[in-house]
Each structure stands twice: as C-alpha cells, then as structure tokens.
C-alpha cells in the first residue's frame, strides 16, 4: 500500500511546545590555550598555521626568481665592473667638461668673441646685437645643464655596472649642435656680415 500523504516539512514533526535553544558556550577554563611556539587551533579543526619551527624560507610563486638587487643580474650575482667602459666614460667626461669650461665664458660674452673671430677670418667687423648676446647666453646655460646631466647619468650607470660611455658622446654631440646653432644665428642675423661674405664669395645676397 502506497502512502499518498505529503512528506512533513522542516519543523512539522517537532512535539508541541518544544523550542530549540543553542548550546551554552564553554567556560574560559575549558578553552585550550596553545603552548608557546605552537599554532592556535582552528575552529574548523586542526591548526590554522604550522609551528614556527616548520616554516621554511619564502620562495616566489611559479618558480620565479626574486627581483634582482641593485647592480645584480637576474640570477642574483653582482655584475662585473667593466673597467674599459669606466675608463672610457671618465676620459670622455673629462674632455667634455674641459671643452665646455673653455666655451662657456665665450658664450656669455658672445658679441665680443664673434667680432674677434670675424676679424681673424678677414671679414672685417661684426655688428654686435642684443639678439646675438641673448642667444649666446642661452647657449651657455644649456651647455652647463647638459654637462651636469651627462655627469649624473654616467655616474648612475657606472654604479649600476652598466655600459655608460655612450652618454658623454650623445650629450657632447647635442652640446656641439647647440654651439653651431648659436654661432650660425648670430652671424646670419647681421646684414653687414652677410654682405661681406657675399662679397668675398662672389655671390649675391638674397
């Protein structure tokens, strides 16, 4: 015979007048206290952490190496100091600073120096102008900044044991281009000087 009655739902079979009461928490004396050096018990059974003596050294995930230290390779070993690069970088910096030191005073007195240069080349006189002097002063300031940047970047790369000789070369080329640009602007901003050049070369000024 099949029982066609519906199955009882949750709580329907409880006796009349019965109420569920949560169990009382254990007394403080019943709570286990972990010993020194051991892990605290987990509420889900077992311990939440292994004992301190069983903790091993940290290893990066997925077998990856830790980040290399400053001046070290990816394997952690320090890079070898490239003596030839250090010597080449020092020599290039020395000659760059020496050349700049002799050029900066001339840039700050640009009109006088350009007049003397024009006379030595047989072009007569050079007309001083405020524009030429401003360009010369700006070129002198840029020269000092470029030299300081070259020294700082070169020293930092040497400290990191990286190739640095190309930095003085690059900054030297930029500094030389600044000088050529300032001199060209100053000379070609003087109409009388252009007329002297065209008279010597036999061409007609535009």
N, C-alpha and C positions, 0 to 999 in steps of 0.2 A: 504494500500500500504506500503510495507516494504522499509525502507531507506537502500539501499545497500552501501551507501558511507562510507568510513572508518572514524572512530571517530577521531576527532582532537587530536593531541598530545599537550604536555605542551608547551605553548607559541605561538601556531599557531593561536589562536583566538585573540591575542593582536592586537590592532589597529596599523596601520602603523606609525612608528616614535615614538612609546611610549617606555620609558625606566624606569626601576624600580630604585628608589632611596631610600636608607634606611632612616628611620625617624631620625631626629636630636636628639642627647642626651639631656636629661633635664638639665636645668640650675642648678648651685650649690644651688641656693636658693630653688629649688623645691625638692631637695633630703631630705627625712626625716631624722632627727638626733635623735637617740634613747636617751631617758632620762636616767639619772643616775640610775643604778640598774636594768635596763631593758635590754632585749636581742636585738641584732641587727637584723633587718629584713632580712629574707632570700630572695634571688632573685626569688625563686620559690613559694613565698607566705608563710605567717606565719612567725614565728621567728625561727632562727636556734637553739637557746638554750632557755630553760625556764629561768625565772628570777632567780637571785641568791638566793632569799629567799625561792624558792621552791625546791632547790637542797637538796636531802636527803643524809644521810651518805652512804659511799661506802659499798656495800655488794658483796662478792665474787660470781662469776657466778655459776650456777647449784647448789646453796645451799651449797657450800663447805665452810668450816670454813677457816679463815685466818691462816697463818702459826703460830705455837705456838712460843711464845717468849722464850728467853734463860732461861732454867731452869723451863719451864712451861709445862704442859700437853697439849694434843691436844685440850682440851676444853678451854684453856687459863688460867686456875687456876694454881698457882705455886705448884710445887711438894713439898711434905712434906719431911723434913730433917730426914733421917734415923739415929737416934742417935747411935744405936748399931753398924751400919756399920762404922760410923765416928770413934767411939772409937776403934773398931777392926782394922781399917785401920791405925790409929795413932799408936797403940801398935805394929803392925807388922812392920811398917816403923821404929819405934824406935829401936826394937831389930835387924832388918836387918842392919841398919846403925851402931849400936854398934858392931855387929859381924864383919861387913866389916872393920870398923875402926881398929879393933884389928888384922885383917888378912892382910890388905894391906901392912903394914910395913914388915911383914914376907915374902910376895911375892916379894918385892923389894930387899930383902936380902935372896934369896931363897936357895943358896948353904949352907950358914951358918945354917939356920934353919933346912934344911934336914939332915945335918951332926949331929946336936944335936938330932934330932928325931931318927935317926938310932942308935945312941949310947944309947939313953934311952931305946930302944927296944931290945938292946943286939945284934945288927947286926954288931958291930964293927964300921968301918968308912965308910963314904960316900965320893966318889971321886967327888970333885967339877968340874963342866964343864961350858963352856960358853953357851952351848945349854940349860942346865937346868936354868941358870940365865936368859937367854932371854925369855924362856917360863914363868918363874915366873914374870918377869917384864910385859910381855904382859897380863898375868892373872890379875895383879894388876890394870893395866889401864882399862881392860874390867870390872873389879869389880866396879871401880869408875863410869864408864859410865852407867852401869846397875843400880846402885843406884840412880844416877841423873834422869834417865829415869823413874824409879819406882816412885820417889817423884813427878815429874812433872805430870805424867799421873794420879796418885792417887788424887792429889790436883784438877786437872781439872775435874775429875769425881765427886768428892765431891762437887765442886762448881755447877755442873750441877744437883746435888741431885740425882746421880745415884750410884748403888752399886759399891764399889771400893775395897773391902777388898781382892779380889782375885788377884789384881795386884801385891801387895808385895809378895804374895805366889808364883806366877808364876816367877817373877824376882828373888826371893830367890832361887827357885829350879834351875833356869838357872845358877845363880852365884855359887851355890854349885857344879853343874856339871862342871863348868869351873875350880874350885879348884881341884876337884878329878882328872880331866884330866891332869892338870899341874903336880900334885904330881906323878901320875902314870907314865907320860912320863919321869919325872926327875929320878925316881928310876930305871925304866927299861932301861934307857939309860946308866946306869953304869954297866959294865960287872962284876966287882968285887962284887958289891952289889947283883947281881943275883946269883953269886956263893955262897955267904954267905946264901942267902935264900934257895937255893937248899941243902946246907949242913945241915941246921937246919931242913928242912922238910924231908930230906932223899930222894929227887928226883934228877934226873939227868938233868942238864941244856941242852937245845937243841943245 
